[in-house]
Amino acid sequence: MKNHIFLFLGCLIFTISCKKIRKEKTNVKVEYSKLTTLEYELFRPNTPPKSVLILFGGYPETAIDIQREFKILEVAKESEVAILYANLNQKLWLEDKEKVQLAEVLHTAILNNKLPTDNIYVGGFSSGGNVALLISSYITETKKYNLKPKGVFIVDSPIDLSALFTTAETNLKVNFSKDAVLESTWLIKSLEERFGNPNTNITNYQNFSIYTNSTKYFKNISSLKNTKIRFYTEPDVLWWKENRKTDLKQTNAYYIKQLSDKLKKSEFKFVEYIATENRGYRTNGDRHPHSWSIVDPVGLINWMIQ
């Protein structure tokens, strides 16, 4: 009987010790290495990463700008997630050859740095969100890359290029904000040179947009039907009215919500529309609903690893 008791106590002590060791092991901070190239900056755990997050900035954000505005790296480190900050910017759409070039860059980066090919997440802010959706759709449907993102997210992205053109025309007529006028002048010039006027050339806009609300067209991301998708916006109508003299239908949030509803009705299985309140602030302290900060880093990483 005594032998049985000693055996039981021994096993109990051993189990507790093992649990303690496991707990201590999990609390050990994993070291990260940084790799800088012309195309990206990569932060990778020195142990095999459990996932990789690829981030694209808006106009004219570089990898360093994304790191400054989006405080996710330290949160990612807690879950041993590698982060690749892309230097690609100034792209509201992707030409076919640009999709191929970008896919090759990502494919090479993932293989050369031993990043997981089966646990990839892609996201982007503003125009970078357009890039994130388009390249994710492309590499999902292109079998030779063997890279199929599990999830994609965008942050207040201008997904409807024809609506962007119309909003730019309205901004010029209103002539309220100097920033809006400068941006709108450039937008109309760029879009018209490439696609013409949406009133007479809507097909050109459909071929390159994420979504065209006037025709309910979203085939450029049709291969993401089984991919987790998150749409982050902060539809602060009052801010836009006071600072730009625009209404809800002139904001990215409006068209993102329309797309979200359309995808859900079209049996996209994992679509989330996340509308935040009073989270939009730039690192310089400026209040702006069009900011990386509307994304909760902890919530995003949990979405990736759950």
C-alpha positions in Angstrom: 0.0 0.0 0.0 2.8 2.4 1.0 4.6 1.6 -2.4 1.4 2.6 -4.2 1.2 5.9 -2.3 4.8 6.7 -3.0 4.3 5.8 -6.7 1.2 8.1 -6.8 3.1 11.0 -5.1 6.0 10.5 -7.4 3.8 10.7 -10.5 2.0 13.7 -9.1 5.3 15.6 -8.4 6.6 14.7 -11.9 3.4 15.9 -13.5 3.5 19.2 -11.6 7.2 19.7 -12.5 6.4 19.0 -16.2 3.6 21.6 -16.2 5.9 24.1 -14.5 8.6 23.5 -17.1 6.1 23.8 -19.9 4.8 27.0 -18.5 8.3 28.4 -18.1 9.1 27.4 -21.6 6.1 29.3 -23.0 7.2 32.4 -21.2 10.6 32.4 -22.9 10.7 35.3 -25.3 11.6 34.2 -28.8 14.3 36.2 -30.5 13.6 37.8 -33.9 15.9 38.6 -36.8 15.4 41.4 -39.3 16.1 41.2 -43.0 16.0 44.3 -45.2 15.8 44.1 -49.0 14.7 46.6 -51.7 11.2 44.9 -51.8 10.5 44.4 -48.1 11.6 44.2 -44.5 11.1 40.9 -42.8 10.9 40.3 -39.1 11.2 36.5 -38.5 11.4 34.5 -35.3 14.6 32.5 -34.9 12.5 29.4 -34.3 10.2 28.2 -37.2 7.4 30.8 -37.5 3.9 29.6 -36.9 2.4 32.0 -39.4 3.4 34.9 -41.7 1.7 38.2 -42.1 2.3 40.2 -45.3 1.5 44.0 -45.1 1.1 46.6 -47.8 1.0 50.3 -47.1 -1.0 53.1 -48.7 0.3 56.0 -50.7 3.3 56.5 -50.3 4.1 54.2 -47.4 7.3 52.2 -47.2 8.0 49.3 -44.9 9.3 51.7 -42.3 6.1 53.9 -42.5 3.9 50.8 -41.9 5.9 49.9 -38.8 5.6 53.4 -37.4 1.8 53.6 -38.0 0.7 50.1 -37.2 2.0 48.8 -33.9 1.6 45.1 -34.4 5.1 43.7 -34.3 5.4 43.2 -30.5 2.0 41.5 -30.5 3.0 39.2 -33.4 6.2 38.3 -31.5 4.1 36.8 -28.6 2.6 34.3 -31.1 5.8 33.7 -33.1 4.3 35.3 -36.2 6.7 36.5 -38.9 5.8 39.9 -40.5 6.8 41.0 -44.0 6.4 44.7 -44.5 6.3 45.4 -48.3 7.9 48.4 -49.9 5.4 48.3 -52.8 3.1 51.3 -52.7 1.4 53.8 -55.0 -0.8 51.1 -56.6 -4.6 51.5 -56.7 -4.8 48.5 -59.0 -2.4 45.9 -60.4 -1.7 45.3 -64.0 -1.4 41.6 -65.1 2.4 41.8 -65.3 2.6 43.5 -61.9 0.6 40.6 -60.3 3.2 38.1 -61.8 6.1 40.2 -60.5 4.7 40.6 -57.0 3.8 37.0 -56.8 7.3 36.0 -57.7 8.8 38.3 -55.0 6.5 36.9 -52.4 7.1 33.3 -53.5 10.9 33.8 -53.3 10.7 35.6 -50.0 8.6 32.8 -48.4 10.7 30.0 -49.7 14.2 31.6 -49.1 13.3 32.6 -45.5 11.6 29.3 -44.6 8.3 30.9 -43.9 5.1 28.8 -43.7 3.4 28.2 -47.1 0.2 26.9 -45.5 -0.4 29.7 -42.9 -0.2 33.0 -44.8 -2.2 36.2 -44.0 -2.2 39.3 -46.2 -3.4 42.8 -45.3 -3.1 46.4 -46.4 -4.1 50.0 -45.6 -5.8 52.2 -48.1 -4.5 51.4 -51.6 -2.4 48.7 -50.0 -5.7 46.9 -49.2 -6.5 46.8 -52.9 -3.1 45.2 -53.5 -3.6 42.7 -50.7 -7.0 41.5 -52.1 -5.8 41.4 -55.7 -2.5 39.6 -55.1 -4.2 37.1 -52.7 -6.8 36.3 -55.3 -4.1 35.9 -57.9 -1.8 33.6 -56.0 -4.8 31.5 -54.7 -5.9 30.7 -58.3 -2.3 30.3 -59.7 -1.4 26.7 -58.7 2.3 27.0 -59.5 3.0 29.1 -56.5 1.4 26.7 -54.0 0.6 29.8 -51.8 -2.9 30.1 -50.7 -3.6 32.8 -48.1 -5.8 31.7 -45.2 -6.9 35.3 -44.6 -6.9 38.7 -46.1 -7.9 42.1 -44.5 -8.1 45.6 -45.7 -8.1 48.9 -43.8 -10.4 51.6 -45.3 -9.4 50.9 -48.9 -10.8 52.6 -52.0 -12.0 49.4 -53.6 -14.4 50.9 -56.2 -12.3 52.9 -58.7 -15.3 54.2 -60.6 -16.7 55.5 -57.3 -13.3 57.0 -56.5 -13.4 58.9 -59.8 -16.9 60.3 -59.1 -16.0 61.3 -55.6 -12.9 63.1 -56.9 -15.2 65.1 -59.3 -17.4 66.1 -56.4 -14.5 67.2 -54.3 -13.3 69.5 -57.1 -16.8 71.0 -57.4 -17.1 71.6 -53.6 -13.5 72.9 -53.4 -13.5 72.9 -49.6 -10.2 71.1 -48.6 -6.9 71.9 -50.2 -5.7 68.3 -49.6 -8.9 66.9 -51.1 -8.6 69.1 -54.2 -4.9 68.1 -54.8 -5.6 64.4 -54.3 -8.8 64.6 -56.5 -7.0 66.3 -59.3 -4.3 63.7 -59.4 -6.9 60.8 -59.1 -9.0 62.0 -62.0 -5.9 62.4 -64.2 -4.5 59.0 -63.3 -7.8 57.1 -63.7 -8.8 58.9 -66.9 -5.5 58.2 -68.5 -5.7 54.5 -67.8 -9.4 53.7 -67.9 -11.2 56.7 -69.4 -14.4 58.1 -67.9 -16.5 55.6 -65.9 -19.6 56.9 -67.4 -18.6 55.6 -70.8 -15.9 53.0 -70.0 -17.3 51.2 -66.9 -15.9 47.8 -68.2 -12.3 49.2 -68.0 -12.9 50.0 -64.3 -14.5 46.6 -63.6 -11.5 44.8 -65.0 -9.2 46.3 -62.4 -11.3 47.2 -59.4 -12.0 45.1 -56.4 -15.6 46.0 -56.6 -17.8 48.1 -58.9 -20.9 49.1 -57.0 -22.9 50.5 -59.9 -22.7 47.0 -61.6 -22.3 44.9 -58.5 -19.1 43.4 -60.1 -16.6 41.6 -57.8 -15.1 38.8 -60.0 -11.5 40.0 -59.5 -11.6 38.5 -56.0 -13.9 35.5 -56.8 -11.2 33.0 -55.9 -11.3 34.2 -52.2 -14.7 32.6 -51.6 -13.3 30.2 -49.0 -10.7 32.6 -47.6 -11.2 34.5 -44.3 -11.8 38.2 -45.1 -11.9 41.2 -42.8 -13.0 44.7 -43.8 -11.9 47.4 -41.3 -13.5 50.8 -41.6 -14.3 53.8 -39.3 -17.3 55.4 -40.9 -17.1 58.7 -39.0 -19.6 60.7 -41.0 -19.2 63.8 -38.8 -15.4 63.9 -39.3 -15.7 63.6 -43.1 -18.4 66.3 -43.2 -16.5 68.8 -41.0 -13.1 68.2 -42.6 -13.9 67.3 -46.3 -17.5 68.4 -46.7 -18.3 64.8 -47.9 -21.2 62.5 -47.0 -21.2 58.7 -46.3 -21.6 57.8 -50.0 -18.3 59.5 -50.7 -16.3 57.4 -48.2 -14.5 54.2 -48.6 -16.5 52.8 -45.7 -19.7 53.0 -47.8 -18.5 50.9 -50.7 -16.7 48.4 -48.4 -20.0 47.8 -46.6 -21.8 47.3 -50.0 -19.1 44.7 -51.0 -19.3 43.0 -47.6 -23.1 42.6 -48.0 -22.7 41.4 -51.6 -20.1 38.8 -50.7 -22.2 37.4 -47.9 -25.2 37.0 -50.2 -22.9 35.3 -52.7 -21.9 32.6 -50.2 -18.5 33.9 -49.3 -18.2 31.9 -46.1 -15.9 34.0 -43.8 -16.5 37.7 -44.4 -16.5 40.2 -41.5 -17.2 43.9 -41.7 -15.7 45.7 -38.7 -16.8 49.3 -38.2 -14.8 51.0 -35.4 -15.5 54.2 -33.4 -12.9 56.8 -32.4 -9.9 54.6 -33.1 -8.5 56.5 -36.0 -5.4 58.4 -35.0 -2.1 58.9 -36.7 1.1 58.5 -34.7 1.6 62.3 -34.8 -1.6 62.6 -32.8 -3.9 63.7 -35.6 -7.4 62.4 -35.6 -8.2 60.7 -38.9 -10.6 57.8 -39.5 -8.4 56.8 -42.5 -5.6 55.3 -40.4 -3.9 52.0 -39.6 -4.9 52.5 -36.0 -8.5 51.5 -36.5 -7.2 47.9 -36.4 -6.8 46.3 -33.0 -3.5 44.4 -33.3 -4.4 41.8 -30.6 -7.7 41.1 -32.2 -6.1 40.7 -35.6 -3.4 38.2 -34.4 -6.1 36.3 -32.5 -8.1 36.1 -35.7 -5.0 34.6 -37.4 -4.1 32.0 -34.8 -7.6 30.9 -33.6 
